[in-house]
Amino acid sequence: MTQPETSWSVRKLAIVLYPFTAGAVAINLFLLGLIGIALGFPAIPPVTAIWLSLPLGLPATWWAAKWVRGLMDEAEGKRTSAN
């Protein structure tokens, strides 16, 4: 009896990773706002950082999902590090 192929596509990985990457984007935006205070810019409130992270989290999620899929392929021997 063979095991069915349970490969995760980049799309499935992106759906699972989106809350985490959007959260990371929100944290980074908020911290960027804190750095901006030292440069004379107004602070970015946490709620604004969260709202901005929703659309900005999409490209970050796609990149993270492609990276994780590449790591999974490498671990399964489907890809070499030279690719």
PyMOL Python script that loads the backbone (N, CA, C, O; Angstrom):
from pymol import cmd

cmd.read_pdbstr("""\
ATOM      1  N   MET A   1       0.839  -1.171   0.000  1.00  0.00           N
ATOM      2  CA  MET A   1       0.000   0.000   0.000  1.00  0.00           C
ATOM      3  C   MET A   1       0.889   1.240   0.000  1.00  0.00           C
ATOM      4  O   MET A   1       1.724   1.408   0.889  1.00  0.00           O
ATOM      5  N   THR A   2       0.716   2.085  -0.968  1.00  0.00           N
ATOM      6  CA  THR A   2       1.532   3.292  -1.051  1.00  0.00           C
ATOM      7  C   THR A   2       0.822   4.440  -0.352  1.00  0.00           C
ATOM      8  O   THR A   2      -0.405   4.489  -0.259  1.00  0.00           O
ATOM      9  N   GLN A   3       1.629   5.345   0.127  1.00  0.00           N
ATOM     10  CA  GLN A   3       1.094   6.524   0.797  1.00  0.00           C
ATOM     11  C   GLN A   3       0.715   7.564  -0.245  1.00  0.00           C
ATOM     12  O   GLN A   3       1.478   7.792  -1.183  1.00  0.00           O
ATOM     13  N   PRO A   4      -0.454   8.208  -0.105  1.00  0.00           N
ATOM     14  CA  PRO A   4      -0.830   9.229  -1.088  1.00  0.00           C
ATOM     15  C   PRO A   4       0.084  10.438  -0.982  1.00  0.00           C
ATOM     16  O   PRO A   4       0.649  10.724   0.074  1.00  0.00           O
ATOM     17  N   GLU A   5       0.214  11.133  -2.094  1.00  0.00           N
ATOM     18  CA  GLU A   5       1.039  12.339  -2.128  1.00  0.00           C
ATOM     19  C   GLU A   5       0.325  13.439  -1.340  1.00  0.00           C
ATOM     20  O   GLU A   5      -0.778  13.853  -1.696  1.00  0.00           O
ATOM     21  N   THR A   6       0.952  13.894  -0.291  1.00  0.00           N
ATOM     22  CA  THR A   6       0.351  14.943   0.547  1.00  0.00           C
ATOM     23  C   THR A   6       1.195  16.207   0.462  1.00  0.00           C
ATOM     24  O   THR A   6       1.515  16.823   1.478  1.00  0.00           O
ATOM     25  N   SER A   7       1.543  16.576  -0.735  1.00  0.00           N
ATOM     26  CA  SER A   7       2.392  17.740  -0.943  1.00  0.00           C
ATOM     27  C   SER A   7       1.595  19.020  -0.726  1.00  0.00           C
ATOM     28  O   SER A   7       0.465  19.166  -1.192  1.00  0.00           O
ATOM     29  N   TRP A   8       2.216  19.929  -0.013  1.00  0.00           N
ATOM     30  CA  TRP A   8       1.607  21.242   0.222  1.00  0.00           C
ATOM     31  C   TRP A   8       1.986  22.165  -0.924  1.00  0.00           C
ATOM     32  O   TRP A   8       3.168  22.326  -1.226  1.00  0.00           O
ATOM     33  N   SER A   9       1.006  22.766  -1.557  1.00  0.00           N
ATOM     34  CA  SER A   9       1.293  23.742  -2.610  1.00  0.00           C
ATOM     35  C   SER A   9       1.647  25.075  -1.962  1.00  0.00           C
ATOM     36  O   SER A   9       1.416  25.289  -0.772  1.00  0.00           O
ATOM     37  N   VAL A  10       2.207  25.954  -2.763  1.00  0.00           N
ATOM     38  CA  VAL A  10       2.549  27.291  -2.265  1.00  0.00           C
ATOM     39  C   VAL A  10       1.278  28.002  -1.819  1.00  0.00           C
ATOM     40  O   VAL A  10       1.299  28.738  -0.832  1.00  0.00           O
ATOM     41  N   ARG A  11       0.188  27.799  -2.520  1.00  0.00           N
ATOM     42  CA  ARG A  11      -1.083  28.443  -2.169  1.00  0.00           C
ATOM     43  C   ARG A  11      -1.575  27.978  -0.795  1.00  0.00           C
ATOM     44  O   ARG A  11      -1.992  28.798   0.022  1.00  0.00           O
ATOM     45  N   LYS A  12      -1.530  26.670  -0.539  1.00  0.00           N
ATOM     46  CA  LYS A  12      -1.951  26.155   0.770  1.00  0.00           C
ATOM     47  C   LYS A  12      -1.052  26.681   1.881  1.00  0.00           C
ATOM     48  O   LYS A  12      -1.528  27.072   2.947  1.00  0.00           O
ATOM     49  N   LEU A  13       0.233  26.687   1.625  1.00  0.00           N
ATOM     50  CA  LEU A  13       1.163  27.219   2.616  1.00  0.00           C
ATOM     51  C   LEU A  13       0.893  28.696   2.889  1.00  0.00           C
ATOM     52  O   LEU A  13       0.965  29.141   4.034  1.00  0.00           O
ATOM     53  N   ALA A  14       0.583  29.453   1.843  1.00  0.00           N
ATOM     54  CA  ALA A  14       0.316  30.884   2.006  1.00  0.00           C
ATOM     55  C   ALA A  14      -0.925  31.107   2.868  1.00  0.00           C
ATOM     56  O   ALA A  14      -0.950  32.017   3.696  1.00  0.00           O
ATOM     57  N   ILE A  15      -1.943  30.291   2.679  1.00  0.00           N
ATOM     58  CA  ILE A  15      -3.157  30.431   3.484  1.00  0.00           C
ATOM     59  C   ILE A  15      -2.861  30.170   4.956  1.00  0.00           C
ATOM     60  O   ILE A  15      -3.369  30.867   5.834  1.00  0.00           O
ATOM     61  N   VAL A  16      -2.043  29.169   5.213  1.00  0.00           N
ATOM     62  CA  VAL A  16      -1.706  28.842   6.603  1.00  0.00           C
ATOM     63  C   VAL A  16      -0.784  29.893   7.215  1.00  0.00           C
ATOM     64  O   VAL A  16      -0.922  30.226   8.392  1.00  0.00           O
ATOM     65  N   LEU A  17       0.145  30.412   6.436  1.00  0.00           N
ATOM     66  CA  LEU A  17       1.147  31.338   6.958  1.00  0.00           C
ATOM     67  C   LEU A  17       0.684  32.794   7.033  1.00  0.00           C
ATOM     68  O   LEU A  17       1.323  33.602   7.708  1.00  0.00           O
ATOM     69  N   TYR A  18      -0.410  33.146   6.357  1.00  0.00           N
ATOM     70  CA  TYR A  18      -0.821  34.550   6.289  1.00  0.00           C
ATOM     71  C   TYR A  18      -0.979  35.217   7.655  1.00  0.00           C
ATOM     72  O   TYR A  18      -0.459  36.317   7.841  1.00  0.00           O
ATOM     73  N   PRO A  19      -1.667  34.608   8.615  1.00  0.00           N
ATOM     74  CA  PRO A  19      -1.807  35.313   9.911  1.00  0.00           C
ATOM     75  C   PRO A  19      -0.461  35.614  10.573  1.00  0.00           C
ATOM     76  O   PRO A  19      -0.301  36.648  11.222  1.00  0.00           O
ATOM     77  N   PHE A  20       0.485  34.727  10.409  1.00  0.00           N
ATOM     78  CA  PHE A  20       1.797  34.917  11.034  1.00  0.00           C
ATOM     79  C   PHE A  20       2.615  35.989  10.313  1.00  0.00           C
ATOM     80  O   PHE A  20       3.251  36.825  10.955  1.00  0.00           O
ATOM     81  N   THR A  21       2.597  35.962   8.993  1.00  0.00           N
ATOM     82  CA  THR A  21       3.374  36.956   8.261  1.00  0.00           C
ATOM     83  C   THR A  21       2.730  38.341   8.352  1.00  0.00           C
ATOM     84  O   THR A  21       3.439  39.344   8.429  1.00  0.00           O
ATOM     85  N   ALA A  22       1.407  38.406   8.344  1.00  0.00           N
ATOM     86  CA  ALA A  22       0.750  39.706   8.503  1.00  0.00           C
ATOM     87  C   ALA A  22       1.042  40.271   9.890  1.00  0.00           C
ATOM     88  O   ALA A  22       1.227  41.478  10.044  1.00  0.00           O
ATOM     89  N   GLY A  23       1.084  39.410  10.888  1.00  0.00           N
ATOM     90  CA  GLY A  23       1.446  39.856  12.236  1.00  0.00           C
ATOM     91  C   GLY A  23       2.873  40.366  12.302  1.00  0.00           C
ATOM     92  O   GLY A  23       3.157  41.368  12.959  1.00  0.00           O
ATOM     93  N   ALA A  24       3.765  39.674  11.619  1.00  0.00           N
ATOM     94  CA  ALA A  24       5.162  40.117  11.594  1.00  0.00           C
ATOM     95  C   ALA A  24       5.293  41.461  10.879  1.00  0.00           C
ATOM     96  O   ALA A  24       6.072  42.317  11.300  1.00  0.00           O
ATOM     97  N   VAL A  25       4.532  41.647   9.798  1.00  0.00           N
ATOM     98  CA  VAL A  25       4.554  42.927   9.089  1.00  0.00           C
ATOM     99  C   VAL A  25       4.024  44.035   9.997  1.00  0.00           C
ATOM    100  O   VAL A  25       4.575  45.135  10.016  1.00  0.00           O
ATOM    101  N   ALA A  26       2.958  43.753  10.751  1.00  0.00           N
ATOM    102  CA  ALA A  26       2.396  44.759  11.663  1.00  0.00           C
ATOM    103  C   ALA A  26       3.416  45.161  12.720  1.00  0.00           C
ATOM    104  O   ALA A  26       3.582  46.347  13.005  1.00  0.00           O
ATOM    105  N   ILE A  27       4.092  44.190  13.297  1.00  0.00           N
ATOM    106  CA  ILE A  27       5.109  44.489  14.311  1.00  0.00           C
ATOM    107  C   ILE A  27       6.226  45.330  13.713  1.00  0.00           C
ATOM    108  O   ILE A  27       6.671  46.303  14.322  1.00  0.00           O
ATOM    109  N   ASN A  28       6.679  44.958  12.519  1.00  0.00           N
ATOM    110  CA  ASN A  28       7.749  45.712  11.877  1.00  0.00           C
ATOM    111  C   ASN A  28       7.320  47.136  11.521  1.00  0.00           C
ATOM    112  O   ASN A  28       8.113  48.069  11.650  1.00  0.00           O
ATOM    113  N   LEU A  29       6.086  47.310  11.078  1.00  0.00           N
ATOM    114  CA  LEU A  29       5.597  48.668  10.791  1.00  0.00           C
ATOM    115  C   LEU A  29       5.543  49.512  12.060  1.00  0.00           C
ATOM    116  O   LEU A  29       5.933  50.680  12.051  1.00  0.00           O
ATOM    117  N   PHE A  30       5.059  48.919  13.152  1.00  0.00           N
ATOM    118  CA  PHE A  30       4.993  49.652  14.409  1.00  0.00           C
ATOM    119  C   PHE A  30       6.390  50.056  14.876  1.00  0.00           C
ATOM    120  O   PHE A  30       6.602  51.191  15.302  1.00  0.00           O
ATOM    121  N   LEU A  31       7.337  49.129  14.793  1.00  0.00           N
ATOM    122  CA  LEU A  31       8.710  49.438  15.201  1.00  0.00           C
ATOM    123  C   LEU A  31       9.348  50.461  14.263  1.00  0.00           C
ATOM    124  O   LEU A  31      10.141  51.294  14.702  1.00  0.00           O
ATOM    125  N   LEU A  32       9.009  50.403  12.988  1.00  0.00           N
ATOM    126  CA  LEU A  32       9.486  51.422  12.055  1.00  0.00           C
ATOM    127  C   LEU A  32       8.955  52.795  12.449  1.00  0.00           C
ATOM    128  O   LEU A  32       9.653  53.803  12.338  1.00  0.00           O
ATOM    129  N   GLY A  33       7.701  52.816  12.912  1.00  0.00           N
ATOM    130  CA  GLY A  33       7.135  54.067  13.400  1.00  0.00           C
ATOM    131  C   GLY A  33       7.864  54.593  14.622  1.00  0.00           C
ATOM    132  O   GLY A  33       8.016  55.804  14.782  1.00  0.00           O
ATOM    133  N   LEU A  34       8.319  53.689  15.490  1.00  0.00           N
ATOM    134  CA  LEU A  34       9.090  54.124  16.658  1.00  0.00           C
ATOM    135  C   LEU A  34      10.437  54.697  16.243  1.00  0.00           C
ATOM    136  O   LEU A  34      10.916  55.664  16.836  1.00  0.00           O
ATOM    137  N   ILE A  35      11.042  54.104  15.232  1.00  0.00           N
ATOM    138  CA  ILE A  35      12.295  54.651  14.715  1.00  0.00           C
ATOM    139  C   ILE A  35      12.034  56.008  14.072  1.00  0.00           C
ATOM    140  O   ILE A  35      12.851  56.925  14.170  1.00  0.00           O
ATOM    141  N   GLY A  36      10.881  56.121  13.412  1.00  0.00           N
ATOM    142  CA  GLY A  36      10.525  57.383  12.778  1.00  0.00           C
ATOM    143  C   GLY A  36      10.394  58.527  13.768  1.00  0.00           C
ATOM    144  O   GLY A  36      10.652  59.678  13.416  1.00  0.00           O
ATOM    145  N   ILE A  37       9.995  58.231  15.004  1.00  0.00           N
ATOM    146  CA  ILE A  37       9.891  59.275  16.029  1.00  0.00           C
ATOM    147  C   ILE A  37      11.256  59.929  16.245  1.00  0.00           C
ATOM    148  O   ILE A  37      11.349  61.148  16.393  1.00  0.00           O
ATOM    149  N   ALA A  38      12.301  59.125  16.261  1.00  0.00           N
ATOM    150  CA  ALA A  38      13.656  59.657  16.453  1.00  0.00           C
ATOM    151  C   ALA A  38      14.078  60.546  15.286  1.00  0.00           C
ATOM    152  O   ALA A  38      14.944  61.408  15.433  1.00  0.00           O
ATOM    153  N   LEU A  39      13.464  60.328  14.135  1.00  0.00           N
ATOM    154  CA  LEU A  39      13.794  61.123  12.950  1.00  0.00           C
ATOM    155  C   LEU A  39      12.840  62.289  12.751  1.00  0.00           C
ATOM    156  O   LEU A  39      12.955  63.024  11.770  1.00  0.00           O
ATOM    157  N   GLY A  40      11.896  62.467  13.676  1.00  0.00           N
ATOM    158  CA  GLY A  40      10.989  63.596  13.591  1.00  0.00           C
ATOM    159  C   GLY A  40       9.650  63.308  12.934  1.00  0.00           C
ATOM    160  O   GLY A  40       8.863  64.232  12.728  1.00  0.00           O
ATOM    161  N   PHE A  41       9.369  62.058  12.601  1.00  0.00           N
ATOM    162  CA  PHE A  41       8.085  61.703  11.997  1.00  0.00           C
ATOM    163  C   PHE A  41       7.084  61.358  13.091  1.00  0.00           C
ATOM    164  O   PHE A  41       7.483  61.022  14.206  1.00  0.00           O
ATOM    165  N   PRO A  42       5.799  61.434  12.791  1.00  0.00           N
ATOM    166  CA  PRO A  42       4.810  61.051  13.800  1.00  0.00           C
ATOM    167  C   PRO A  42       4.806  59.529  13.994  1.00  0.00           C
ATOM    168  O   PRO A  42       5.179  58.771  13.099  1.00  0.00           O
ATOM    169  N   ALA A  43       4.379  59.110  15.171  1.00  0.00           N
ATOM    170  CA  ALA A  43       4.329  57.680  15.488  1.00  0.00           C
ATOM    171  C   ALA A  43       3.225  57.007  14.680  1.00  0.00           C
ATOM    172  O   ALA A  43       2.228  57.636  14.326  1.00  0.00           O
ATOM    173  N   ILE A  44       3.416  55.723  14.394  1.00  0.00           N
ATOM    174  CA  ILE A  44       2.372  54.915  13.755  1.00  0.00           C
ATOM    175  C   ILE A  44       1.640  54.191  14.884  1.00  0.00           C
ATOM    176  O   ILE A  44       2.234  53.365  15.576  1.00  0.00           O
ATOM    177  N   PRO A  45       0.361  54.495  15.073  1.00  0.00           N
ATOM    178  CA  PRO A  45      -0.382  53.799  16.133  1.00  0.00           C
ATOM    179  C   PRO A  45      -0.486  52.300  15.833  1.00  0.00           C
ATOM    180  O   PRO A  45      -0.476  51.904  14.668  1.00  0.00           O
ATOM    181  N   PRO A  46      -0.585  51.468  16.868  1.00  0.00           N
ATOM    182  CA  PRO A  46      -0.661  50.021  16.648  1.00  0.00           C
ATOM    183  C   PRO A  46      -1.822  49.598  15.744  1.00  0.00           C
ATOM    184  O   PRO A  46      -1.664  48.703  14.914  1.00  0.00           O
ATOM    185  N   VAL A  47      -2.970  50.228  15.898  1.00  0.00           N
ATOM    186  CA  VAL A  47      -4.128  49.853  15.072  1.00  0.00           C
ATOM    187  C   VAL A  47      -3.862  50.180  13.603  1.00  0.00           C
ATOM    188  O   VAL A  47      -4.237  49.410  12.719  1.00  0.00           O
ATOM    189  N   THR A  48      -3.226  51.303  13.345  1.00  0.00           N
ATOM    190  CA  THR A  48      -2.878  51.667  11.967  1.00  0.00           C
ATOM    191  C   THR A  48      -1.880  50.668  11.390  1.00  0.00           C
ATOM    192  O   THR A  48      -1.984  50.285  10.225  1.00  0.00           O
ATOM    193  N   ALA A  49      -0.923  50.251  12.198  1.00  0.00           N
ATOM    194  CA  ALA A  49       0.050  49.258  11.731  1.00  0.00           C
ATOM    195  C   ALA A  49      -0.647  47.945  11.381  1.00  0.00           C
ATOM    196  O   ALA A  49      -0.284  47.294  10.401  1.00  0.00           O
ATOM    197  N   ILE A  50      -1.632  47.557  12.165  1.00  0.00           N
ATOM    198  CA  ILE A  50      -2.379  46.321  11.877  1.00  0.00           C
ATOM    199  C   ILE A  50      -3.152  46.467  10.571  1.00  0.00           C
ATOM    200  O   ILE A  50      -3.109  45.571   9.727  1.00  0.00           O
ATOM    201  N   TRP A  51      -3.853  47.573  10.391  1.00  0.00           N
ATOM    202  CA  TRP A  51      -4.607  47.778   9.154  1.00  0.00           C
ATOM    203  C   TRP A  51      -3.701  47.812   7.926  1.00  0.00           C
ATOM    204  O   TRP A  51      -4.041  47.259   6.880  1.00  0.00           O
ATOM    205  N   LEU A  52      -2.558  48.457   8.058  1.00  0.00           N
ATOM    206  CA  LEU A  52      -1.621  48.504   6.931  1.00  0.00           C
ATOM    207  C   LEU A  52      -1.005  47.140   6.640  1.00  0.00           C
ATOM    208  O   LEU A  52      -0.643  46.846   5.501  1.00  0.00           O
ATOM    209  N   SER A  53      -0.887  46.313   7.669  1.00  0.00           N
ATOM    210  CA  SER A  53      -0.262  45.001   7.479  1.00  0.00           C
ATOM    211  C   SER A  53      -1.162  44.031   6.717  1.00  0.00           C
ATOM    212  O   SER A  53      -0.668  43.054   6.154  1.00  0.00           O
ATOM    213  N   LEU A  54      -2.463  44.278   6.687  1.00  0.00           N
ATOM    214  CA  LEU A  54      -3.360  43.350   5.985  1.00  0.00           C
ATOM    215  C   LEU A  54      -3.036  43.264   4.490  1.00  0.00           C
ATOM    216  O   LEU A  54      -2.858  42.157   3.983  1.00  0.00           O
ATOM    217  N   PRO A  55      -2.952  44.383   3.764  1.00  0.00           N
ATOM    218  CA  PRO A  55      -2.559  44.244   2.353  1.00  0.00           C
ATOM    219  C   PRO A  55      -1.062  43.998   2.176  1.00  0.00           C
ATOM    220  O   PRO A  55      -0.657  43.274   1.267  1.00  0.00           O
ATOM    221  N   LEU A  56      -0.233  44.601   3.044  1.00  0.00           N
ATOM    222  CA  LEU A  56       1.213  44.422   2.892  1.00  0.00           C
ATOM    223  C   LEU A  56       1.664  43.020   3.284  1.00  0.00           C
ATOM    224  O   LEU A  56       2.762  42.596   2.923  1.00  0.00           O
ATOM    225  N   GLY A  57       0.829  42.303   4.016  1.00  0.00           N
ATOM    226  CA  GLY A  57       1.161  40.934   4.398  1.00  0.00           C
ATOM    227  C   GLY A  57       1.056  39.948   3.249  1.00  0.00           C
ATOM    228  O   GLY A  57       1.647  38.869   3.303  1.00  0.00           O
ATOM    229  N   LEU A  58       0.307  40.305   2.203  1.00  0.00           N
ATOM    230  CA  LEU A  58       0.130  39.378   1.075  1.00  0.00           C
ATOM    231  C   LEU A  58       1.438  39.064   0.347  1.00  0.00           C
ATOM    232  O   LEU A  58       1.759  37.887   0.179  1.00  0.00           O
ATOM    233  N   PRO A  59       2.208  40.070  -0.092  1.00  0.00           N
ATOM    234  CA  PRO A  59       3.467  39.711  -0.760  1.00  0.00           C
ATOM    235  C   PRO A  59       4.455  39.042   0.188  1.00  0.00           C
ATOM    236  O   PRO A  59       5.215  38.167  -0.227  1.00  0.00           O
ATOM    237  N   ALA A  60       4.452  39.444   1.453  1.00  0.00           N
ATOM    238  CA  ALA A  60       5.342  38.808   2.425  1.00  0.00           C
ATOM    239  C   ALA A  60       4.956  37.347   2.617  1.00  0.00           C
ATOM    240  O   ALA A  60       5.823  36.485   2.761  1.00  0.00           O
ATOM    241  N   THR A  61       3.665  37.073   2.619  1.00  0.00           N
ATOM    242  CA  THR A  61       3.186  35.695   2.772  1.00  0.00           C
ATOM    243  C   THR A  61       3.574  34.857   1.567  1.00  0.00           C
ATOM    244  O   THR A  61       4.015  33.717   1.712  1.00  0.00           O
ATOM    245  N   TRP A  62       3.409  35.418   0.382  1.00  0.00           N
ATOM    246  CA  TRP A  62       3.749  34.664  -0.839  1.00  0.00           C
ATOM    247  C   TRP A  62       5.236  34.303  -0.848  1.00  0.00           C
ATOM    248  O   TRP A  62       5.610  33.180  -1.186  1.00  0.00           O
ATOM    249  N   TRP A  63       6.066  35.259  -0.476  1.00  0.00           N
ATOM    250  CA  TRP A  63       7.506  34.997  -0.439  1.00  0.00           C
ATOM    251  C   TRP A  63       7.832  33.936   0.613  1.00  0.00           C
ATOM    252  O   TRP A  63       8.632  33.037   0.357  1.00  0.00           O
ATOM    253  N   ALA A  64       7.229  34.034   1.771  1.00  0.00           N
ATOM    254  CA  ALA A  64       7.480  33.066   2.847  1.00  0.00           C
ATOM    255  C   ALA A  64       7.012  31.669   2.434  1.00  0.00           C
ATOM    256  O   ALA A  64       7.686  30.678   2.714  1.00  0.00           O
ATOM    257  N   ALA A  65       5.871  31.596   1.775  1.00  0.00           N
ATOM    258  CA  ALA A  65       5.353  30.294   1.340  1.00  0.00           C
ATOM    259  C   ALA A  65       6.272  29.664   0.292  1.00  0.00           C
ATOM    260  O   ALA A  65       6.519  28.459   0.328  1.00  0.00           O
ATOM    261  N   LYS A  66       6.774  30.471  -0.636  1.00  0.00           N
ATOM    262  CA  LYS A  66       7.710  29.935  -1.636  1.00  0.00           C
ATOM    263  C   LYS A  66       8.995  29.463  -0.972  1.00  0.00           C
ATOM    264  O   LYS A  66       9.555  28.436  -1.356  1.00  0.00           O
ATOM    265  N   TRP A  67       9.463  30.208   0.022  1.00  0.00           N
ATOM    266  CA  TRP A  67      10.681  29.830   0.741  1.00  0.00           C
ATOM    267  C   TRP A  67      10.477  28.520   1.490  1.00  0.00           C
ATOM    268  O   TRP A  67      11.329  27.632   1.433  1.00  0.00           O
ATOM    269  N   VAL A  68       9.348  28.393   2.196  1.00  0.00           N
ATOM    270  CA  VAL A  68       9.066  27.170   2.948  1.00  0.00           C
ATOM    271  C   VAL A  68       8.896  25.990   1.992  1.00  0.00           C
ATOM    272  O   VAL A  68       9.378  24.895   2.280  1.00  0.00           O
ATOM    273  N   ARG A  69       8.216  26.195   0.855  1.00  0.00           N
ATOM    274  CA  ARG A  69       8.052  25.114  -0.119  1.00  0.00           C
ATOM    275  C   ARG A  69       9.415  24.653  -0.644  1.00  0.00           C
ATOM    276  O   ARG A  69       9.637  23.457  -0.836  1.00  0.00           O
ATOM    277  N   GLY A  70      10.324  25.601  -0.875  1.00  0.00           N
ATOM    278  CA  GLY A  70      11.674  25.239  -1.305  1.00  0.00           C
ATOM    279  C   GLY A  70      12.416  24.441  -0.248  1.00  0.00           C
ATOM    280  O   GLY A  70      13.126  23.487  -0.568  1.00  0.00           O
ATOM    281  N   LEU A  71      12.251  24.832   1.019  1.00  0.00           N
ATOM    282  CA  LEU A  71      12.871  24.066   2.105  1.00  0.00           C
ATOM    283  C   LEU A  71      12.294  22.665   2.181  1.00  0.00           C
ATOM    284  O   LEU A  71      13.030  21.706   2.414  1.00  0.00           O
ATOM    285  N   MET A  72      10.984  22.532   1.988  1.00  0.00           N
ATOM    286  CA  MET A  72      10.346  21.214   2.020  1.00  0.00           C
ATOM    287  C   MET A  72      10.837  20.348   0.857  1.00  0.00           C
ATOM    288  O   MET A  72      11.100  19.158   1.027  1.00  0.00           O
ATOM    289  N   ASP A  73      10.956  20.961  -0.324  1.00  0.00           N
ATOM    290  CA  ASP A  73      11.472  20.218  -1.477  1.00  0.00           C
ATOM    291  C   ASP A  73      12.898  19.755  -1.235  1.00  0.00           C
ATOM    292  O   ASP A  73      13.259  18.626  -1.567  1.00  0.00           O
ATOM    293  N   GLU A  74      13.702  20.628  -0.661  1.00  0.00           N
ATOM    294  CA  GLU A  74      15.093  20.268  -0.375  1.00  0.00           C
ATOM    295  C   GLU A  74      15.170  19.143   0.651  1.00  0.00           C
ATOM    296  O   GLU A  74      15.994  18.238   0.519  1.00  0.00           O
ATOM    297  N   ALA A  75      14.322  19.194   1.667  1.00  0.00           N
ATOM    298  CA  ALA A  75      14.321  18.155   2.690  1.00  0.00           C
ATOM    299  C   ALA A  75      13.862  16.809   2.132  1.00  0.00           C
ATOM    300  O   ALA A  75      14.311  15.759   2.590  1.00  0.00           O
ATOM    301  N   GLU A  76      12.973  16.842   1.148  1.00  0.00           N
ATOM    302  CA  GLU A  76      12.478  15.616   0.533  1.00  0.00           C
ATOM    303  C   GLU A  76      13.389  15.121  -0.582  1.00  0.00           C
ATOM    304  O   GLU A  76      13.127  14.073  -1.171  1.00  0.00           O
ATOM    305  N   GLY A  77      14.449  15.855  -0.879  1.00  0.00           N
ATOM    306  CA  GLY A  77      15.386  15.450  -1.897  1.00  0.00           C
ATOM    307  C   GLY A  77      14.923  15.776  -3.309  1.00  0.00           C
ATOM    308  O   GLY A  77      15.500  15.271  -4.271  1.00  0.00           O
ATOM    309  N   LYS A  78      13.907  16.598  -3.456  1.00  0.00           N
ATOM    310  CA  LYS A  78      13.385  16.954  -4.775  1.00  0.00           C
ATOM    311  C   LYS A  78      14.166  18.095  -5.407  1.00  0.00           C
ATOM    312  O   LYS A  78      14.024  18.370  -6.598  1.00  0.00           O
ATOM    313  N   ARG A  79      14.978  18.747  -4.616  1.00  0.00           N
ATOM    314  CA  ARG A  79      15.679  19.915  -5.099  1.00  0.00           C
ATOM    315  C   ARG A  79      17.045  19.971  -4.450  1.00  0.00           C
ATOM    316  O   ARG A  79      17.199  19.631  -3.277  1.00  0.00           O
ATOM    317  N   THR A  80      18.024  20.395  -5.203  1.00  0.00           N
ATOM    318  CA  THR A  80      19.353  20.587  -4.627  1.00  0.00           C
ATOM    319  C   THR A  80      19.527  22.037  -4.271  1.00  0.00           C
ATOM    320  O   THR A  80      18.776  22.885  -4.754  1.00  0.00           O
ATOM    321  N   SER A  81      20.496  22.346  -3.438  1.00  0.00           N
ATOM    322  CA  SER A  81      20.706  23.725  -3.022  1.00  0.00           C
ATOM    323  C   SER A  81      21.229  24.590  -4.169  1.00  0.00           C
ATOM    324  O   SER A  81      21.216  25.816  -4.061  1.00  0.00           O
ATOM    325  N   ALA A  82      21.687  23.982  -5.260  1.00  0.00           N
ATOM    326  CA  ALA A  82      22.174  24.741  -6.416  1.00  0.00           C
ATOM    327  C   ALA A  82      21.050  25.302  -7.256  1.00  0.00           C
ATOM    328  O   ALA A  82      21.284  26.213  -8.050  1.00  0.00           O
ATOM    329  N   ASN A  83      19.820  24.787  -7.109  1.00  0.00           N
ATOM    330  CA  ASN A  83      18.678  25.260  -7.915  1.00  0.00           C
ATOM    331  C   ASN A  83      18.174  26.569  -7.446  1.00  0.00           C
ATOM    332  O   ASN A  83      17.221  27.103  -8.013  1.00  0.00           O
TER     333      ASN A  83
END
""", "prot")
cmd.dss("prot")
cmd.show_as("cartoon", "prot")
cmd.util.cbc("prot")
cmd.orient("prot")
